Amino acid sequence: MSVYLDASVLVALFADDSLTARAEAYLREHPAELVVSDFAAAEFASAFARRVRERLLTADDARTAFSTFDVWTARETAREQITAADLASAAAFIRRLDMPLRTPDAIHIAAAQRIDAELLTFDQQMAVNARALGLTVVVG
């Protein structure tokens, strides 16, 4: 089974934060085909850029993280492009109006469903919504 990594997990893997050890332990203890979408990669970059703007990280440290991320994803993950069908599914999820679903989360859920992958996220609300939409969440 494939495991789709959302941005919360990717940031934890490449930043020193409270979820880093948990992310590393999960990947070490549960070997699987890892999937990273182009959208998750963009959110990863945005999170590091925000840390630079907030002066929590230097620009050089962010560039190092980007480089390390690029090498890791090329070697260790399958890269997945977000499709128009993913965006249409995400919009349909949001239009249901029965759950508090943010657009980025809906896009990740749609992509994971399309490729028949489990979702690895540390975002509790996203995990609840993904499960409600029938997706298996392996960490939440």
Backbone as CSV, one residue per row, in Angstrom:
resi,resn,N_x,N_y,N_z,CA_x,CA_y,CA_z,C_x,C_y,C_z
1,MET,0.845,-1.187,0.000,0.000,0.000,0.000,0.888,1.249,0.000
2,SER,0.436,2.252,-0.703,1.128,3.535,-0.743,0.641,4.423,0.400
3,VAL,1.521,5.292,0.846,1.179,6.260,1.891,1.457,7.663,1.350
4,TYR,0.402,8.469,1.297,0.483,9.847,0.825,0.858,10.734,2.008
5,LEU,1.928,11.494,1.874,2.398,12.375,2.943,1.876,13.787,2.712
6,ASP,1.187,14.330,3.693,0.745,15.720,3.551,1.836,16.647,4.089
7,ALA,1.602,17.935,3.956,2.616,18.922,4.328,2.957,18.891,5.818
8,SER,1.998,18.562,6.673,2.305,18.536,8.110,3.384,17.507,8.425
9,VAL,3.374,16.402,7.717,4.383,15.364,7.914,5.702,15.782,7.264
10,LEU,5.621,16.327,6.065,6.844,16.742,5.367,7.599,17.803,6.143
11,VAL,6.892,18.785,6.676,7.547,19.828,7.464,8.186,19.218,8.704
12,ALA,7.481,18.303,9.353,8.037,17.661,10.549,9.313,16.890,10.229
13,LEU,9.390,16.306,9.035,10.578,15.540,8.670,11.805,16.413,8.409
14,PHE,11.576,17.666,8.002,12.701,18.507,7.598,12.913,19.735,8.464
15,ALA,12.107,19.904,9.473,12.272,21.013,10.417,12.400,20.410,11.807
16,ASP,13.050,21.124,12.667,13.149,20.669,14.047,11.916,21.172,14.782
17,ASP,10.889,20.322,14.870,9.689,20.740,15.585,9.171,19.607,16.462
18,SER,8.060,19.823,17.101,7.547,18.875,18.091,7.105,17.545,17.477
19,LEU,6.910,17.488,16.164,6.441,16.261,15.525,7.539,15.516,14.760
20,THR,8.754,16.044,14.771,9.840,15.433,14.002,10.091,13.991,14.411
21,ALA,10.248,13.730,15.678,10.536,12.368,16.142,9.394,11.420,15.790
22,ARG,8.183,11.886,15.911,7.014,11.060,15.588,6.990,10.709,14.095
23,ALA,7.268,11.678,13.242,7.284,11.437,11.793,8.390,10.448,11.433
24,GLU,9.577,10.670,11.954,10.701,9.781,11.663,10.423,8.362,12.154
25,ALA,9.859,8.237,13.343,9.555,6.919,13.892,8.525,6.188,13.047
26,TYR,7.514,6.904,12.609,6.490,6.256,11.790,7.107,5.695,10.514
27,LEU,7.895,6.488,9.815,8.482,6.035,8.559,9.456,4.878,8.770
28,ARG,10.182,4.915,9.862,11.127,3.844,10.187,10.393,2.539,10.501
29,GLU,9.289,2.637,11.229,8.575,1.445,11.698,7.541,0.909,10.711
30,HIS,7.177,1.696,9.700,6.148,1.298,8.737,6.632,1.532,7.308
31,PRO,7.532,0.699,6.838,8.020,0.899,5.476,6.881,0.744,4.468
32,ALA,6.806,1.664,3.533,5.774,1.644,2.504,6.242,2.512,1.353
33,GLU,5.547,2.415,0.233,5.821,3.339,-0.853,5.286,4.700,-0.431
34,LEU,6.153,5.694,-0.376,5.776,7.038,0.039,5.452,7.876,-1.190
35,VAL,4.376,8.652,-1.088,3.945,9.491,-2.199,3.896,10.940,-1.734
36,VAL,4.496,11.814,-2.530,4.476,13.252,-2.270,3.939,13.934,-3.528
37,SER,2.917,14.731,-3.358,2.361,15.443,-4.514,3.090,16.762,-4.739
38,ASP,2.936,17.283,-5.926,3.500,18.598,-6.222,2.862,19.655,-5.325
39,PHE,1.595,19.466,-4.973,0.903,20.398,-4.093,1.482,20.342,-2.678
40,ALA,1.740,19.139,-2.163,2.356,19.004,-0.837,3.745,19.629,-0.829
41,ALA,4.475,19.473,-1.929,5.806,20.087,-2.030,5.704,21.610,-1.996
42,ALA,4.684,22.155,-2.640,4.488,23.615,-2.608,4.123,24.078,-1.207
43,GLU,3.275,23.332,-0.512,2.931,23.696,0.869,4.153,23.596,1.778
44,PHE,4.986,22.597,1.544,6.238,22.460,2.290,7.084,23.728,2.111
45,ALA,7.261,24.152,0.870,8.049,25.356,0.590,7.431,26.577,1.263
46,SER,6.122,26.679,1.228,5.434,27.807,1.848,5.676,27.839,3.357
47,ALA,5.657,26.686,3.990,5.878,26.629,5.438,7.281,27.108,5.808
48,PHE,8.264,26.720,5.022,9.630,27.165,5.306,9.803,28.645,4.986
49,ALA,9.181,29.113,3.908,9.256,30.541,3.572,8.621,31.380,4.679
50,ARG,7.517,30.895,5.232,6.872,31.601,6.342,7.804,31.674,7.546
51,ARG,8.500,30.596,7.826,9.447,30.597,8.951,10.575,31.597,8.731
52,VAL,10.992,31.771,7.491,12.013,32.777,7.191,11.437,34.168,7.412
53,ARG,10.242,34.441,6.912,9.613,35.759,7.092,9.421,36.085,8.572
54,GLU,9.114,35.057,9.366,8.905,35.260,10.798,10.216,35.247,11.584
55,ARG,11.316,35.152,10.872,12.658,35.131,11.451,12.875,33.962,12.428
56,LEU,12.206,32.846,12.136,12.398,31.632,12.917,13.455,30.738,12.280
57,LEU,13.827,31.100,11.044,14.751,30.314,10.265,15.486,31.269,9.329
58,THR,16.755,31.006,9.072,17.475,31.849,8.123,17.166,31.394,6.698
59,ALA,17.389,32.292,5.764,17.184,31.949,4.359,18.119,30.809,3.949
60,ASP,19.351,30.827,4.443,20.281,29.743,4.121,19.786,28.398,4.653
61,ASP,19.235,28.410,5.867,18.696,27.169,6.429,17.505,26.673,5.611
62,ALA,16.675,27.581,5.152,15.529,27.195,4.320,16.004,26.609,2.998
63,ARG,16.993,27.243,2.380,17.524,26.725,1.119,18.122,25.323,1.308
64,THR,18.777,25.121,2.419,19.318,23.790,2.722,18.184,22.776,2.868
65,ALA,17.125,23.178,3.556,15.968,22.284,3.714,15.343,21.971,2.357
66,PHE,15.226,22.976,1.480,14.669,22.745,0.146,15.514,21.734,-0.626
67,SER,16.816,21.914,-0.570,17.717,21.017,-1.285,17.632,19.592,-0.743
68,THR,17.645,19.470,0.570,17.547,18.155,1.203,16.211,17.498,0.867
69,PHE,15.150,18.276,0.908,13.814,17.783,0.553,13.792,17.290,-0.897
70,ASP,14.347,18.071,-1.805,14.339,17.696,-3.218,15.086,16.384,-3.459
71,VAL,16.233,16.236,-2.824,17.012,15.001,-2.975,16.250,13.832,-2.364
72,TRP,15.703,14.015,-1.179,14.974,12.942,-0.499,13.762,12.509,-1.305
73,THR,12.968,13.472,-1.770,11.768,13.085,-2.524,12.142,12.387,-3.839
74,ALA,13.226,12.810,-4.474,13.649,12.156,-5.716,14.082,10.709,-5.474
75,ARG,14.722,10.472,-4.348,15.245,9.127,-4.050,14.247,8.220,-3.348
76,GLU,13.437,8.787,-2.461,12.657,7.971,-1.536,11.148,7.960,-1.763
77,THR,10.661,8.781,-2.662,9.209,8.878,-2.826,8.808,8.803,-4.292
78,ALA,7.555,8.498,-4.484,6.948,8.640,-5.806,6.326,10.030,-5.831
79,ARG,6.580,10.773,-6.878,5.994,12.115,-6.994,4.697,11.996,-7.772
80,GLU,3.688,12.709,-7.322,2.367,12.655,-7.922,1.914,14.066,-8.260
81,GLN,1.424,14.239,-9.463,0.899,15.529,-9.890,-0.578,15.643,-9.490
82,ILE,-0.964,16.797,-9.036,-2.384,17.067,-8.783,-3.052,17.252,-10.139
83,THR,-4.213,16.670,-10.284,-4.918,16.712,-11.571,-6.177,17.558,-11.474
84,ALA,-6.738,17.863,-12.628,-8.018,18.570,-12.657,-9.091,17.750,-11.958
85,ALA,-9.016,16.441,-12.080,-9.991,15.576,-11.394,-9.859,15.693,-9.877
86,ASP,-8.625,15.847,-9.377,-8.429,16.044,-7.933,-9.106,17.335,-7.478
87,LEU,-8.944,18.395,-8.264,-9.563,19.678,-7.908,-11.079,19.588,-7.953
88,ALA,-11.606,18.878,-8.936,-13.062,18.701,-9.015,-13.570,17.892,-7.825
89,SER,-12.849,16.846,-7.452,-13.252,16.050,-6.279,-13.170,16.884,-5.009
90,ALA,-12.111,17.665,-4.882,-11.967,18.521,-3.699,-13.133,19.494,-3.601
91,ALA,-13.495,20.109,-4.710,-14.635,21.045,-4.703,-15.924,20.323,-4.324
92,ALA,-16.093,19.109,-4.813,-17.305,18.344,-4.463,-17.331,18.018,-2.972
93,PHE,-16.176,17.675,-2.410,-16.118,17.412,-0.965,-16.542,18.650,-0.179
94,ILE,-16.007,19.788,-0.557,-16.301,21.033,0.156,-17.775,21.403,0.011
95,ARG,-18.334,21.195,-1.176,-19.738,21.547,-1.434,-20.729,20.669,-0.684
96,ARG,-20.267,19.590,-0.103,-21.162,18.764,0.710,-21.684,19.548,1.914
97,LEU,-20.868,20.463,2.418,-21.236,21.359,3.520,-21.462,20.662,4.856
98,ASP,-21.066,19.404,4.972,-21.306,18.681,6.224,-20.045,18.494,7.069
99,MET,-18.943,19.136,6.653,-17.710,19.037,7.441,-16.873,20.286,7.234
100,PRO,-16.096,20.641,8.244,-15.224,21.822,8.112,-13.957,21.456,7.336
101,LEU,-14.044,21.536,6.021,-12.956,21.077,5.164,-12.332,22.253,4.431
102,ARG,-11.036,22.448,4.666,-10.298,23.514,3.979,-9.877,23.022,2.600
103,THR,-9.743,23.943,1.672,-9.390,23.579,0.301,-8.096,22.767,0.221
104,PRO,-6.994,23.197,0.843,-5.770,22.380,0.739,-5.968,20.945,1.241
105,ASP,-6.683,20.800,2.345,-6.929,19.457,2.874,-7.756,18.634,1.895
106,ALA,-8.769,19.246,1.303,-9.617,18.547,0.336,-8.801,18.087,-0.868
107,ILE,-7.856,18.899,-1.304,-7.008,18.523,-2.442,-6.139,17.319,-2.077
108,HIS,-5.536,17.336,-0.895,-4.724,16.187,-0.464,-5.580,14.924,-0.372
109,ILE,-6.748,15.035,0.200,-7.635,13.871,0.343,-8.020,13.333,-1.027
110,ALA,-8.378,14.213,-1.943,-8.764,13.783,-3.289,-7.614,13.072,-3.995
111,ALA,-6.417,13.615,-3.886,-5.263,12.987,-4.540,-4.978,11.616,-3.936
112,ALA,-5.019,11.527,-2.622,-4.771,10.238,-1.969,-5.823,9.212,-2.378
113,GLN,-7.073,9.630,-2.464,-8.123,8.710,-2.908,-7.885,8.251,-4.341
114,ARG,-7.536,9.186,-5.217,-7.357,8.850,-6.625,-6.268,7.797,-6.820
115,ILE,-5.191,7.905,-6.067,-4.085,6.955,-6.243,-4.207,5.753,-5.310
116,ASP,-5.314,5.678,-4.571,-5.589,4.566,-3.662,-4.490,4.415,-2.613
117,ALA,-4.168,5.539,-1.979,-3.133,5.547,-0.941,-3.767,5.855,0.415
118,GLU,-3.095,5.411,1.449,-3.457,5.832,2.794,-2.893,7.225,3.015
119,LEU,-3.474,7.969,3.923,-3.036,9.336,4.206,-2.286,9.375,5.525
120,LEU,-1.107,9.973,5.503,-0.346,10.217,6.724,-0.366,11.713,6.973
121,THR,-1.000,12.108,8.080,-1.111,13.517,8.436,-1.055,13.676,9.952
122,PHE,-0.598,14.833,10.397,-0.660,15.188,11.810,-1.755,16.210,12.069
123,ASP,-2.478,16.581,11.041,-3.574,17.546,11.141,-4.828,16.790,11.569
124,GLN,-5.220,16.980,12.817,-6.335,16.208,13.375,-7.653,16.435,12.636
125,GLN,-7.964,17.680,12.290,-9.220,17.952,11.586,-9.205,17.339,10.187
126,MET,-8.074,17.413,9.532,-7.962,16.779,8.220,-8.162,15.272,8.330
127,ALA,-7.599,14.662,9.355,-7.752,13.222,9.566,-9.223,12.852,9.760
128,VAL,-9.929,13.626,10.569,-11.356,13.369,10.794,-12.123,13.463,9.477
129,ASN,-11.860,14.517,8.714,-12.549,14.705,7.440,-12.194,13.604,6.442
130,ALA,-10.932,13.228,6.380,-10.515,12.175,5.451,-11.213,10.860,5.770
131,ARG,-11.279,10.541,7.048,-11.980,9.304,7.438,-13.459,9.374,7.067
132,ALA,-14.080,10.529,7.272,-15.489,10.693,6.914,-15.708,10.521,5.411
133,LEU,-14.683,10.803,4.624,-14.773,10.658,3.174,-14.286,9.286,2.706
134,GLY,-14.045,8.381,3.651,-13.719,7.006,3.318,-12.255,6.697,3.109
135,LEU,-11.386,7.625,3.448,-9.949,7.414,3.268,-9.355,6.836,4.532
136,THR,-8.414,5.916,4.387,-7.706,5.378,5.537,-6.626,6.364,5.956
137,VAL,-6.632,6.738,7.221,-5.634,7.629,7.786,-4.775,6.798,8.720
138,VAL,-3.477,6.775,8.462,-2.607,5.898,9.228,-2.043,6.530,10.483
139,VAL,-1.977,7.837,10.528,-1.585,8.563,11.741,-2.406,9.825,11.744
140,GLY,-3.003,10.174,12.867,-3.822,11.371,12.851,-3.845,12.086,14.168
